[in-house]
Amino acid sequence: RAVAEALEVIPRTLAENCGASIVRLLTQLRAKHSSSENCTWGVDGNKGALTDMAELGVWEPLVVKTQTIKTAVEAAAMLLRIDDIVSGISKKKDTNTGPQTQQDEDDNGLD
């Protein structure tokens, strides 16, 4: 669901930039896409209306979309790994530099 919402940003932004009614246009686009024969419909950025992109000659290859999604997932996974590493380092630091106990204060490094 999150991926679908993220991909919806593209037609939403096109509709917003050309002054169309965003909610109405996206609702119409979802209705068009609900049937398999209307999968090439999209937002015409010049007119702010739904148009068959195949008729306009606008083609967006599946390979490009697939690679874009793969790259985004890889980047998100890398950021999560980096966050885990940084969190682990800071937790390790906190346990090593925690509050001193009474015995530590009494010793003052003298043996």
C-alpha positions, -999 to 999 in steps of 0.1 A, spaced: 0 0 0 28 24 8 44 18 -26 11 25 -43 7 57 -24 43 67 -33 37 61 -70 5 81 -69 26 112 -62 35 115 -99 -1 119 -113 -10 140 -82 19 164 -89 10 166 -126 -26 174 -118 -16 200 -92 9 217 -115 -16 221 -144 -44 234 -121 -68 204 -123 -90 192 -95 -66 167 -79 -92 145 -61 -116 143 -91 -88 136 -115 -72 109 -94 -105 92 -88 -112 91 -125 -77 77 -131 -82 50 -106 -115 41 -122 -98 39 -156 -70 17 -143 -95 -7 -126 -101 -24 -160 -71 -40 -178 -78 -24 -212 -73 11 -198 -38 6 -183 -22 32 -206 -43 62 -193 -26 90 -175 -26 127 -168 -19 151 -197 4 176 -181 -6 203 -206 -44 201 -204 -49 187 -169 -72 160 -183 -70 122 -185 -57 110 -218 -46 77 -233 -8 80 -232 -5 55 -261 -24 79 -284 -1 107 -273 30 86 -279 41 87 -243 58 54 -234 73 45 -201 90 11 -203 84 -14 -176 122 -19 -174 127 17 -163 100 15 -136 113 -18 -123 148 -5 -120 137 26 -103 117 6 -77 147 -18 -72 171 12 -67 147 28 -42 144 -4 -22 181 -9 -21 187 27 -10 161 23 18 177 -10 29 212 6 30 199 35 51 183 11 75 216 -8 78 236 24 84 210 34 111 214 0 127 252 4 127 251 39 141 225 29 168 247 -1 178 278 21 181 260 47 202 244 20 224 279 4 229 293 38 238 266 45 263 272 12 281 310 18 282 307 54 295 277 48 318 275 62 353 303 53 377 296 30 406 307 38 442 336 13 439 349 31 408 349 65 426 366 50 457 394 35 436 403 67 417 426 46 396 449 37 426 458 1 432 
